[in-house]
């Protein structure tokens, strides 16, 4: 039970900031709820980094 609570805290600590950040990168904020699955966090961070590089070039 304790592990489940830790997992919930980590998911909330990931999803809430992602819902704020994703729209700035042109990604629908609902994709933040996919962060419940750990590899999706890495994929979204990678996409955000690529878009940030693209923004810096302009």
C-alpha positions as CSV (number, residue, x, y, z in Angstrom):
1,X,0.0,0.0,0.0
2,X,2.8,2.4,0.8
3,X,4.5,1.8,-2.6
4,X,1.2,2.7,-4.3
5,X,1.0,6.0,-2.4
6,X,4.6,6.9,-3.4
7,X,3.7,6.1,-7.0
8,X,0.6,8.4,-6.8
9,X,2.7,11.2,-5.4
10,X,5.3,10.8,-8.2
11,X,2.6,10.7,-10.9
12,X,1.0,13.9,-9.6
13,X,4.4,15.5,-9.3
14,X,5.0,14.7,-13.0
15,X,1.5,15.3,-14.5
16,X,0.8,18.7,-13.0
17,X,4.0,20.4,-14.3
18,X,3.6,18.7,-17.7
19,X,0.0,20.1,-18.1
20,X,1.5,23.5,-17.7
21,X,4.6,23.0,-19.9
22,X,3.2,21.1,-22.9
23,X,1.1,23.9,-24.3
24,X,4.1,26.1,-24.6
25,X,5.7,23.6,-26.9
26,X,2.6,23.2,-29.1
27,X,1.6,19.8,-27.6
28,X,-1.9,19.2,-26.3
29,X,-1.9,19.3,-22.5
30,X,-3.9,16.1,-22.3
31,X,-0.8,14.2,-23.2
32,X,0.4,14.9,-19.7
33,X,-1.9,12.2,-18.4
34,X,0.0,9.7,-20.5
35,X,2.9,10.3,-18.0
36,X,1.3,7.7,-15.8
37,X,3.5,5.4,-17.9
38,X,7.1,6.1,-17.2
39,X,8.6,5.8,-20.7
40,X,6.1,8.4,-22.0
41,X,7.7,11.0,-19.7
42,X,11.1,10.4,-21.4
43,X,9.5,10.6,-24.9
44,X,7.7,13.9,-24.0
45,X,10.9,15.4,-22.6
46,X,12.7,14.4,-25.7
47,X,10.1,16.0,-28.0
48,X,10.1,19.2,-25.8
49,X,13.9,19.4,-26.1
50,X,13.7,19.1,-29.9
51,X,11.1,21.8,-30.1
52,X,13.2,24.0,-27.8
53,X,16.1,23.7,-30.1
54,X,13.9,24.6,-33.0
55,X,12.6,27.6,-31.1
56,X,16.1,28.8,-30.3
57,X,17.1,28.7,-34.0
58,X,14.5,31.3,-34.9
